[in-house]
Amino acid sequence: MKRIFHILLFILVTIFAFLSCQKDYSYETGTALGGTAGATLTDSLGNCKNITIKGTYKMDTVLTDSNYLKVILTVVTPGRYKIYSDTTNGFWFIDSGYALSTGAVTVKVKGYGKPILPQASNFILYLNSSLCTFTVAVNGVSVYTDNSDYFPNSIASNWTYFNNYISDTVRYTVSSYVGVVTGGNTYNIFVPSDTLNYGDNFYRKDGTGNYYEYTYLDDSATAPTDYAFLKDNVAQGTTWYSDSVSTTLNGKSTKLQYRLTIQAKNISVSINGTTYNNVIKVQTDQMYKINGTYTSLLSWYDYYAKGIGWIDEEYPTLSPPFSFTIKKYKVY
């Protein structure tokens, strides 16, 4: 029994001596893995390092394990870290772990949530007292795309037109983003090269021969509307109407609607020395409610070529006549 006591005493003394020789790690100061890592998102000069965005970000689609950031940390002391972003447009990034070494350490920061809108989403990323910004491009939901119809809408396709009123050209390019407006409809955004004289145009099509624009019917309309500017699935002579909207005419409140008619189908049109075949001609009448009756105050003609799109617009009743004619195009 005495032998057992001596053995136990020896073991206790040995354990005490071993513990006394260990470094006194502080879980408060981060000098062990249980503490907070001394780390930043910036380099020694305070500049933010590159944040690499991985995965595809799509409107109304829940993020998965493929959606994450690759972030380079500057680690001074090893330890536990937590890195996170704010919440923007319905999604965010957050992750935690251990930085086992000092210097430049690359970590993954997982994405969560579901993007709401198809737009550039700006974030702030936080780690300890450091922060950096980054932007994630959110694409829209799928839109109907067919380049063999009368209004191609594939991304990066572009058309250059000549405006005879200002004797200048403008190029419209299909943006990689889409717009979503009231009603849940999704539109391609056609962006002009000249934003001073022109604005973005919002178009959609349903795949059954109907083509729509979301726009103000005149400069005084109180709200934009979605209307069919072209129907390739109806016979020549067919007429349809847009919804009526509130506007003002000569300082008085009134109503406005468009009346559209297929004037010709499968015709050939020559523009600037180039002949376009399989063309549909549409007449649009801008009709105001005057004394209880809708009256056309302005009319124009639009021409659409199959596989090419909008090629001409004419206002023959204006003085001098106005035209907006195609010069060149590229459909992808």
N, C-alpha and C positions, 0 to 999 in steps of 0.2 A: 504494500500500500504506500509506503514511503517512496518507493521507486516511481510509482504512478504519480505521486504528488510532485516529485522533482521533474518528471517529464512534462507535466502540465505547466509547471512554473517556467520551464525552459521555453515551451511553446508560447506562453503569454509574453515573456520578455522579448522573444524573437519578433512576435507580431508588433509589439509596441515600438521596438527599435526600427522595424521596417516602415511603419507608419510615420515615425518621427523624421525619417530621412526623405519622405516624399515631398515633392514641391507643393506648396500651399496654393492650389488652384483656386481662383476666385470666380465663382459663378456669376458674380455681379459685374465684373470688369471684362468678362469675355475671354479669359486666357485659357479656357477649356472648352470642349465641344458643347458643354451644357450652356455656355454663355452666348451672348450676342456677338456675332462677328463684327470686327471693325472693317467695314466695307462701304464703298461708294459706287455710284454709277458713272463717275467722272474720272478723268485721268489726273495726273499730278498738277496740271494747269487749270483744272476745274472745267475742262471741256467734256461734254457728253460723248460717250462712245457710241458706236453704231449699234442700233437696235434692228435686228433682222426679223421681219414678219413672215411667218410660215402659215401655209394653208390658204384656202379660198373662203372669202367672207361674203355671204349672200343674204339678201334681205329675207326675213322671216324663216331663216334656217338656223337651227340650234348648232352651236359650235361643238366640235368633237376633239378628239385627241390630236388631230392633225392641225388644229388651230393653236398656235403658240408663238411666243417670242424667243429669240436667241439673244441673250443679253450678256455683255462682258462686264464683269465686276472687277473693281480694284480692291483686293483684299489685303489688309494690313495685318490683322490677327484672325486666326481661324475661329470658327464658331457657328452658331445658328443664325440664319438670315431669314427675313420675310420680305418679299418684294411684291408690290401690287400697284395697280393703276386705279384711277377713278372710273366711274361708270359713264359711258357715252353711247348714245344711240342704242341702248338696250343690251350692251355687252361690256365685259371687263376682263382683266388679266390678274392672276394672283398665284403665287407659289411660295414654298418655303423649303428649307433644307439645311445641310451643313456644308460650310466651306472648309475643306480639309487642309488646304494649302494657301499660301500667300501669293501675291502677284495678280496677274490677269487670270480670272476664272470665268469660264463660260457656263451659264445656267439656262434652263428652259423655264419659261413662265407661261402657264397654261391659260387658255382663253375660256370664258364661260358666258352663258347668256345667248341671246338671239337678236341679231341686228334688226332694227325696225325699218330704217329708210336706206335707200341706195344712194349714199353720199360719202364724201370724205369725212371720216370721224377722227377727231383730234383727242389725244389722250395725254395724261401726265403720269409718268411712272415714278414710284417712290421706293427708296431704300434708305433706311435710317434718316439722316438729315439731308440727303441728296435727292435731286429729282431731275428728270429729263422728259422731253416731249417727243411724241411720235404720232404718225397718222396712218390709219388703216382705211383702204379703199373698199367700200362695200358695194358690190354689184347688185343689180336689181333682180327681181324674179324673172323667169324666162318670159320672153315676149315672142310673139309669132314672127318668124323671119322666113321670107321667101323672096329670092332675088329674081324669080321668073315672072312675078306679077307686075302690076302697074305702079308700085311704089316700094322699091327696094329699101331695106332699113338695116342692112348689115353694118356692124361696127367699122368705122373708119372710111366707109364709102363717102364720096363727096361730089358736089356739083357746083360749078361756077357759072354765075349768071351775070348778064349785063343789064344795068338799069339805065334806060335812055333818058330819064329825067335828070339824073346827076352825072351821066356819062362816066359811070364807074362800074366796077365789078364787085361781087361778093361771092364768097365760097361758103357753102353749108356743108358741115361734116357731121356724121352720125357719132355721137359721143359714146364712150364705153359705159356711161352711166345711164340709167333710165329714171323717169320720174313717175311718182305715184300720187294721184290726186283723189279728191273726194269721190267715192263710188267704187274705189278699189281698182280702177283701170290703170294699166301700166303703159307708159309711153316712151318711145324713143325720143331722145333729145337731139335735135338738129341745131348745131351751134354755128353762128355766123362768124366770118373772119373780121367783119366790120361791126363791132358792137355799138358804135355811135349811132349808126343809121338803122340798125336791125337788132332784133332780139331773138332769143332762143325760140324754137318752134317745137311743139309737142305733138307727136303723131303716133297712132296705133292702127293695127288692122286685125281683123278677126279670123282670117284664113278662109272665109266664105265669099269674099269679093267685096267686103265693105271696108272703107278706109276712113279713119276719124282724125280730127284735129281738136285739141283742147286749147281754146283761145277766146279772146274778147271779140265779139262780132263788130264792134266799132270802138272808137277811142273813148266814148262816154258810157259804155256799158258798165253796169254796176258789178257784174261778176262774169267770169269766163264760163264757157259752156263746151260740152263735148258734142260735136256734130259730124255727120258723115259728109265729107267733101267729095267723095268719089264712090261709085258703085259699078264694078265691072261685071256684075251678075244680072243686070237688067237690060231691057231692050232700048234701042234708040227711041227717044221721045219720052222716056220715063221721067217723072218729076217727083221730088220729095222735099221735105222742109226740115229745117233745124227747129229746136225748141225756141220759143220766144223769150227774150230777155228784156230787162228794164234798162232804159237809156234816156238820154235827153236829145231833143231836136229843136234847134232855134230857142234854146233856153227853157223848153217845156218838157216835162216828163212824158214818156211814151213807151211803146213796146217796139221791139225789132226782131225780125227773124230773116233767115236766108231761105230762098227758094232755089233749088238746084235742078237742072234738067240735063239729060244726056242729049247733046246736040248731034253728035256723030260718033260712030264706032268703026274701028278697023280701017281708019283712013291713013293717008301718007301726008306728012307735013314737012316742008323745007324751011330750015332755020339756019341762017348764016352759011348757006351753001351746003348744008348737010341734010339729007332726007331721012326722016324717021318714019318707020312703018308701024303698023298695029297701034295706032294712036286713038285715044278716046278724048273727045272734046266735051267739056262741061261748061254750061252757062250758070253763073251765080247771080241772083238778083237780091240786092240789099233792100229789104222791105220794111218800111216804118208804118206804124198804125196812125193814120191821120183821119180825124173825124170818124173814127170807128172802123175804118177800112185800111187793110194793109196795101201800101202803094210802093212800087219799086222806084227808088230814087237814083240807083246806080247799078249798072250791070257790067260784068266782065266775063272773059273766057279763059279757061285753063285747059292745057293739053298735057296728057300723060301717055308716055310711050312704054310699051311692055318691055320689062327687063331693064329699063333705064330710069323711069320715074317722071317727075314733073319737068317739062321741057320748055314751057312757054306760058305767059300770062299776058292778056291784052285787055286794055280799057279803051275801046274804040270811041266811046262817047265823050271822053275827056278831050280838052283842047289845050295843048296839043295831045294827041293820043299817047297813052303810056304803055310801055311794054317791058317785060322782064324775061329775057330770053337766055336759053342755055348756050354756053360757049364750049364747055368741056365737062367731062364727068369721069368718075372712076368708081365702079361698083365691085366690091370684094365678095 
